[in-house]
């Protein structure tokens, strides 16, 4: 069964029918000395801002933590609101949330009223030509119905990653998988997997767990997968010339440093497609006799308007050489499946999807289990946090907890975050990127205390926002 414009709303009604009212008693695991709604209400200064129709921002500050917590509730039934995501000027680089939101519209009246940072991302790759760092998101990304980043494995080695579906001013939280292939339109050549979209071939920084996805893949100590045989597609949303082998792995992300140079130096091949997926040119360092390709290295070319570029390395390059000479028409079928229900999504211009982290709540129940001991990849500390949630009435909640500021806010664990959201009335909730990425933009200004440096914004992969411009379902 396929669902299109009514998909999100129908799923929210289903979720809303599970829980009539939230429980207000904190879990025993969330000690009263930690962050909880009862502690905030009893010890913190509380201010409420209703200056934006349909959007209410509540700030809790000070208290016994101290803490600085922002809770934004977006109600599409009270005002015509757009609820969307943006990656700014392009996926090739990270960008601060405030600048992303400014880029949504040149008209200040049409700019988002509120936004938070979005998904986790690979911030440890440097483009030496531009001096900017990669903004590769940690999983699926759909913008206006177009798939611009493939799904990845979920947190804790789950086979499918969590996803935040934004449509018609409402939020639906689920798990999504993607299947993407490439094949010649004519003939009987079997379809080959398309390994990624708008990311470096050979490097998957979001593979999670310890089991490689295929025989050509290995996982290093920092959780980055190397794959010696890939085909990666670049769309105009990449927003920059395609990556070259000169890109370098750096330790740019203080939350997730990467000391290993996991960037493929295989020049492979680069194939350009027009808007009809017809191969118009290909480039490789030493074309074989009779090849339709021109001599040239992989990368450094702009994606054709409405078209795409395929980069292949290893066996992926060999497949493109054999099956995608100049003049060939290719097919690139793709599907996005909601693995909770087995439904294939019908992508349309109203749909925006952002990958999430740990699932915190489902049907009003805390789903996150906090490890009892630290591991090489997890420390159960109180840190800055960002979360997005929905309640049983179609409202969306954006929540930030500042941290790493001893005199301002000490942060929260994921379990405290989940419990707080449940007690605030959330039914489903996702943990988004936190740490130095945690940012709240309210009325075109940063409204929290980011933890990097002297409270400067960190460039991130994408942002989730709400503003004027849409209408609720009837």
C-alpha positions in Angstrom: 0.0 0.0 0.0 1.4 3.4 -0.9 0.7 6.6 1.0 1.3 10.1 -0.2 -0.2 13.4 1.0 -2.1 11.7 3.8 0.7 9.5 5.0 2.0 11.7 7.8 -1.4 12.7 9.2 -2.7 9.2 9.2 0.3 7.9 11.1 0.0 10.7 13.6 -3.7 9.8 14.2 -2.6 6.2 14.9 0.0 7.4 17.3 -2.4 9.7 19.0 -4.9 7.0 19.6 -2.4 5.0 21.6 -2.0 7.5 24.4 -4.7 9.8 25.7 -2.7 11.6 28.3 1.0 11.5 29.2 2.1 10.2 32.6 3.7 12.8 34.8 5.7 10.7 37.1 9.4 10.6 36.3 11.1 7.2 35.9 13.0 6.0 38.9 16.1 6.0 36.7 15.8 9.8 36.3 16.8 10.9 39.8 15.3 14.1 41.2 18.9 15.6 41.4 19.1 15.3 37.6 17.1 17.0 34.9 13.3 16.4 35.1 10.2 18.5 34.5 9.4 18.6 38.2 12.8 19.9 39.0 12.6 22.6 36.3 9.1 23.6 37.4 10.1 23.9 41.1 13.5 25.5 40.8 13.9 27.3 37.5 12.8 30.7 36.2 10.1 30.1 33.5 9.3 32.5 30.7 6.7 31.9 27.9 6.8 33.6 24.5 3.7 33.5 22.3 4.6 36.3 20.0 4.6 33.9 16.9 1.1 32.7 16.0 0.8 29.0 16.4 4.2 28.7 18.1 4.9 28.8 21.8 8.4 29.0 23.2 9.0 28.2 26.9 12.4 28.8 28.5 13.5 27.3 31.8 16.7 28.9 33.2 18.8 28.6 36.4 17.5 26.3 39.1 19.3 23.5 40.9 21.3 22.3 37.9 21.6 24.9 36.7 19.9 24.3 33.4 18.9 26.3 30.3 16.1 24.4 28.5 14.0 25.7 25.6 10.7 24.0 24.7 9.1 25.1 21.4 5.6 23.8 20.6 4.3 24.1 17.0 0.6 23.9 16.5 -0.5 23.8 12.8 -4.1 24.0 13.8 -3.7 27.5 15.2 -1.9 29.2 12.3 -0.8 28.4 8.7 2.7 27.0 9.4 5.4 25.4 7.3 7.4 22.7 9.0 10.4 21.7 6.9 14.1 21.0 6.8 17.0 22.7 5.0 20.6 21.9 4.3 21.4 25.5 3.4 23.3 26.3 0.2 24.4 22.7 -0.5 25.3 19.3 1.0 29.0 19.7 0.1 29.6 21.7 3.2 28.3 22.3 6.7 26.7 25.6 7.6 25.5 27.3 10.8 21.8 26.9 11.6 21.2 30.6 11.6 22.7 31.1 8.1 20.8 28.1 6.8 17.5 29.6 8.0 18.4 33.0 6.5 19.0 31.3 3.1 15.5 29.9 3.1 14.2 33.2 1.7 15.6 36.6 0.7 12.4 38.0 2.2 12.8 38.4 5.9 9.0 38.1 6.5 9.1 34.6 4.9 12.1 33.4 6.9 11.6 30.7 9.5 10.4 31.8 13.0 12.2 29.0 14.8 14.7 26.3 14.0 17.1 23.8 15.5 20.1 21.8 14.3 19.2 18.5 12.6 20.9 15.2 12.2 24.4 13.9 13.0 27.0 14.4 10.2 30.5 13.7 9.0 32.5 16.9 9.9 35.9 15.4 9.5 36.6 15.8 5.8 38.3 18.9 4.5 38.0 20.2 0.9 41.4 21.8 0.5 40.2 23.9 -2.4 37.5 25.7 -0.5 38.8 25.2 3.0 35.4 24.0 4.1 34.4 20.8 5.8 32.0 18.1 4.6 28.3 18.2 5.6 27.4 14.6 4.8 24.3 13.7 6.9 24.1 10.5 8.9 21.4 8.9 6.9 18.3 9.6 4.8 17.5 13.2 3.7 14.5 14.1 1.5 13.9 17.7 0.5 10.7 18.6 -1.3 10.1 15.0 -2.2 13.6 14.4 -3.6 16.0 11.8 -2.1 19.3 13.6 -1.6 21.0 11.2 0.9 20.6 7.5 1.4 19.4 5.8 4.6 22.0 4.2 6.9 22.0 1.7 9.8 20.4 2.8 13.0 22.0 3.6 16.4 23.0 0.5 18.4 23.6 -1.6 15.2 19.9 -1.5 14.3 19.4 -2.5 10.7 17.5 0.7 9.8 18.0 4.3 11.0 15.3 6.5 12.6 13.8 9.3 10.6 11.8 12.4 11.1 9.1 12.9 8.4 7.8 16.5 8.1 4.7 17.0 6.0 1.7 19.3 6.0 2.9 21.1 9.2 3.1 17.8 11.2 5.8 15.3 12.4 5.9 11.6 12.0 8.8 9.6 13.6 9.6 6.2 12.1 12.4 4.1 10.5 13.1 4.3 6.8 15.2 2.2 4.4 16.3 3.1 0.9 17.0 0.9 -2.2 18.8 2.6 -5.1 20.1 0.9 -8.2 21.5 1.8 -11.6 21.2 -0.1 -14.9 21.2 0.6 -18.7 17.7 1.4 -19.9 18.2 -1.0 -22.9 19.4 -4.6 -22.7 19.4 -7.3 -20.1 22.2 -6.0 -17.8 21.4 -6.6 -14.2 20.9 -3.6 -12.0 23.8 -2.7 -9.7 23.4 -1.1 -6.2 24.0 2.6 -6.1 25.9 2.9 -2.8 25.4 6.5 -1.9 24.1 9.9 -2.7 26.1 13.2 -2.3 29.0 11.7 -0.3 32.6 10.7 -0.9 32.9 7.3 -2.6 34.7 4.9 -0.4 33.9 6.6 2.9 30.7 6.0 4.9 31.0 7.7 8.2 27.7 6.5 9.5 27.8 2.7 9.3 27.3 2.1 13.0 28.1 -1.2 14.7 30.8 -3.7 13.8 29.4 -5.7 10.8 30.4 -4.5 7.3 27.5 -4.1 4.8 29.3 -6.0 2.0 32.5 -7.9 1.2 34.4 -4.8 0.1 33.8 -2.9 3.3 35.9 -2.6 6.4 35.2 -0.6 9.6 38.0 1.4 11.3 38.3 2.2 15.0 36.3 5.4 14.7 33.2 3.8 13.2 34.0 4.9 9.6 33.4 2.3 6.9 35.8 2.0 4.0 34.5 0.5 0.8 36.9 -0.1 -2.1 34.1 -0.7 -4.6 31.3 1.9 -4.8 29.2 4.0 -7.2 28.0 7.3 -5.6 25.6 9.7 -7.3 25.8 13.5 -7.0 22.8 15.7 -7.6 22.6 19.5 -8.0 21.8 19.6 -4.3 25.5 18.8 -3.6 26.0 22.5 -4.3 29.7 22.4 -5.3 32.1 20.7 -7.8 32.3 16.9 -7.2 34.9 15.7 -4.7 38.4 14.8 -5.7 41.0 12.5 -4.2 42.6 15.6 -2.7 39.9 15.7 0.0 41.5 14.9 3.4 40.2 13.4 6.6 40.9 15.7 9.6 40.0 15.9 13.3 37.6 18.8 12.9 34.7 17.5 15.0 35.6 17.8 18.8 32.7 15.5 19.7 33.7 12.7 17.2 37.4 13.2 16.3 38.7 11.1 13.4 42.5 10.5 13.2 42.4 8.1 10.2 42.8 9.2 6.6 39.8 7.3 5.3 39.3 9.0 2.0 39.7 6.9 -1.2 42.6 7.8 -3.4 41.2 5.6 -6.3 40.8 8.0 -9.2 38.2 5.5 -10.7 35.8 7.1 -13.2 33.3 10.0 -13.3 30.2 9.9 -15.5 28.0 12.9 -16.3 24.3 12.5 -17.0 21.8 14.9 -18.4 18.2 15.5 -17.1 17.1 12.4 -18.9 19.8 10.2 -17.4 21.7 10.0 -20.7 25.5 9.8 -20.4 27.0 12.9 -22.0 30.6 12.5 -20.9 32.9 10.4 -18.8 36.4 11.0 -17.4 39.2 8.8 -16.1 43.0 9.2 -15.9 43.9 6.6 -18.7 41.0 5.7 -20.9 41.4 2.3 -22.7 41.7 2.2 -26.5 38.2 2.6 -28.0 36.8 4.2 -24.8 34.3 7.0 -25.1 35.8 8.7 -22.0 38.1 11.7 -22.0 41.4 11.7 -20.1 41.0 13.4 -16.7 40.9 12.8 -12.9 37.8 12.1 -10.9 36.1 15.1 -9.4 36.1 18.9 -9.7 33.1 19.1 -12.1 29.7 20.8 -11.5 26.6 18.7 -11.6 24.6 19.4 -14.8 21.3 21.3 -14.2 18.6 18.7 -13.6 21.1 15.9 -14.1 23.6 14.1 -12.0 27.2 12.8 -11.8 28.2 9.2 -11.0 31.6 8.5 -9.4 32.8 4.9 -9.4 35.8 3.3 -7.7 37.0 -0.3 -7.7 34.4 -2.7 -9.1 32.0 0.2 -9.3 34.3 2.0 -11.8 34.6 -1.2 -13.8 30.8 -1.5 -14.0 30.4 2.0 -15.2 33.2 1.5 -17.9 31.4 -1.6 -19.2 27.8 -0.3 -19.0 27.7 3.5 -19.1 29.6 4.7 -22.2 28.7 8.1 -23.7 25.3 8.0 -25.3 23.8 5.3 -22.9 20.5 6.0 -21.3 20.5 4.8 -17.7 17.7 4.0 -15.2 18.1 4.8 -11.5 15.1 3.5 -9.7 14.8 4.1 -6.0 12.4 3.3 -3.2 11.9 4.5 0.3 10.2 2.0 2.7 8.7 2.7 6.1 10.0 -0.5 7.8 7.5 -0.2 10.7 4.6 -1.0 8.3 6.3 -2.2 5.2 4.9 0.7 3.2 6.6 2.3 0.2 6.4 6.0 0.5 5.2 8.1 -2.5 7.5 11.0 -2.5 6.0 14.4 -3.4 7.0 18.0 -3.0 5.3 18.3 0.4 7.6 15.8 2.1 10.8 16.6 4.0 12.7 13.9 5.9 15.7 14.2 8.2 17.6 11.3 9.7 17.5 11.0 13.5 19.6 9.4 16.3 18.4 7.3 19.2 14.6 6.8 19.4 13.7 8.3 22.8 9.9 7.7 22.9 7.3 5.7 21.0 3.6 5.7 21.9 4.4 7.6 25.1 6.8 5.0 26.4 10.5 5.6 27.0 12.4 3.5 24.4 16.0 4.5 25.2 18.0 2.3 27.5 21.0 4.0 29.0 24.2 1.8 29.1 25.3 1.1 32.6 29.0 1.6 31.8 31.0 3.7 29.4 32.2 2.2 26.1 34.6 3.3 23.5 31.8 5.1 21.6 29.5 6.1 24.4 29.8 8.0 27.7 26.5 8.5 29.6 27.3 12.1 30.5 25.2 15.2 30.8 25.7 17.0 27.6 24.0 19.5 25.3 21.0 17.9 23.6 18.5 18.6 20.8 15.3 16.6 20.3 12.2 16.7 18.0 9.0 15.2 19.2 5.3 14.9 18.4 2.3 14.7 20.7 -1.1 13.0 20.3 -2.7 16.1 18.9 -0.5 16.8 15.8 1.7 19.3 17.5 5.5 19.2 17.1 8.0 19.9 19.9 11.5 21.2 19.4 13.6 21.0 22.6 17.2 22.0 23.4 19.1 21.5 26.6 22.3 23.6 26.9 25.3 22.0 28.5 29.1 22.2 29.3 28.5 25.6 30.9 28.9 25.0 34.7 27.3 28.4 35.6 24.6 28.3 32.9 23.5 24.8 32.2 25.0 21.4 32.9 23.2 19.4 30.2 21.2 16.1 30.2 21.7 12.4 29.6 19.6 10.8 26.8 17.5 9.1 29.4 16.8 12.4 31.2 15.9 13.9 27.8 13.5 11.1 27.0 11.8 11.3 30.4 11.5 15.1 30.2 9.9 14.9 26.8 7.4 12.3 28.0 6.4 14.4 31.0 6.0 17.4 28.7 3.4 15.4 26.8 5.3 14.0 23.9 4.3 10.7 22.4 7.1 10.0 19.9 10.6 11.6 20.1 14.0 11.5 18.5 17.4 12.5 19.7 19.1 14.7 17.2 22.7 15.8 17.0 23.9 17.4 20.3 27.1 18.6 21.9 28.4 21.6 20.2 25.8 21.3 17.4 22.9 22.0 19.7 21.4 25.3 18.5 18.1 27.1 18.8 17.3 30.0 16.5 14.3 32.1 17.5 13.1 35.0 15.4 16.4 35.1 13.4 18.7 35.1 16.4 20.5 32.3 18.3 18.5 31.9 21.5 20.5 29.3 23.5 24.1 28.9 24.6 26.1 26.7 22.2 28.9 25.0 23.9 31.7 25.5 21.3 34.3 28.1 22.1 32.7 31.4 23.3 29.2 30.2 22.5 29.7 30.3 18.7 27.4 28.3 16.4 28.9 25.1 15.0 28.4 24.5 11.2 26.1 21.5 10.9 24.5 19.4 8.1 20.9 20.5 8.2 18.3 22.2 10.3 14.6 21.7 11.1 12.4 24.8 11.1 8.9 26.2 11.3 7.5 29.4 9.8 4.8 30.9 7.8 3.7 29.5 4.5 1.6 26.3 4.8 -1.9 25.3 5.8 -3.1 22.5 8.1 -5.0 19.5 6.8 -8.8 19.8 6.9 
